[in-house]
Amino acid sequence: MDVSFRPVTADDFGLIGRWLAQPHVARWWAHEWSPEAVERDFGPTLRGEEPAEDLVADLGDRPIGLCQRSFWHAYPEEVEEFAPYLDVPRDAMTIDYLIGDPDDVGHGLGTALVRALAADTFAAHPDCGVILVPVLTGNPASWRALEKAGFHFVGEALAAPDNPIDPPDHRVYRLDRPASTHPERSRT
């Protein structure tokens, strides 16, 4: 599956709102989906006021999901929250993702999206050496997609969940930059 990514634009806000309203997304993302809330939550990144990226995942010319990525150390409070449980290297990034349409769930698109997002992250950010992703223990579909995409379980952590109904239990996954894509190694 050929999944590609493009930056979220204001024209995508309506689609994002519809995706966030889907029960399979709302369960884990716990975002409001009104036009005002979507602009409030995604507008700052669009305007460059947040040190993160919001991306639409496309399968061919059809949008299938929403992704986010950022360097961990751009958010010191999150590094501090996870520091008792794992080392967060200075070159570590994290990703988040969703498949928007319920008809697209359960067909391997999540794994394809995560695999493509990891490759795109390493390509777009040569200073990223590792991707660390905390996932709620109660969301096995998400952590299985990471495993199938090549991420490795590295430990457990307690951290505030996005949805207040969830316990703080997280599984943390790691994917190191492949040696063949390391900027210093590929020059030789």
Stockholm file with secondary structure:
# STOCKHOLM 1.0

chainA/1-188         MDVSFRPVTADDFGLIGRWLAQPHVARWWAHEWSPEAVERDFGPTLRGEEPAEDLVADLGDRPIGLCQRSFWHAYPEEVEEFAPYLDVPRDAMTIDYLIGDPDDVGHGLGTALVRALAADTFAAHPDCGVILVPVLTGNPASWRALEKAGFHFVGEALAAPDNPIDPPDHRVYRLDRPASTHPERSRT
#=GR chainA/1-188 SS CCEEEEECCGGGHHHHHHHHHSHHHHHHHCCCCSHHHHHHHHHHHHTTCSSEEEEEEEETTEEEEEEEEEEGGGSHHHHHHHTTTSCCCTTEEEEEEEECSGGGTTSSHHHHHHHHHHHHHHHHCTTCCEEEEEEETTCHHHHHHHHHTTCEEEEEEECCCSSTTSCSEEEEEEEECCGGGCHHHHTC
#=GC SS_cons         CCEEEEECCGGGHHHHHHHHHSHHHHHHHCCCCSHHHHHHHHHHHHTTCSSEEEEEEEETTEEEEEEEEEEGGGSHHHHHHHTTTSCCCTTEEEEEEEECSGGGTTSSHHHHHHHHHHHHHHHHCTTCCEEEEEEETTCHHHHHHHHHTTCEEEEEEECCCSSTTSCSEEEEEEEECCGGGCHHHHTC
//
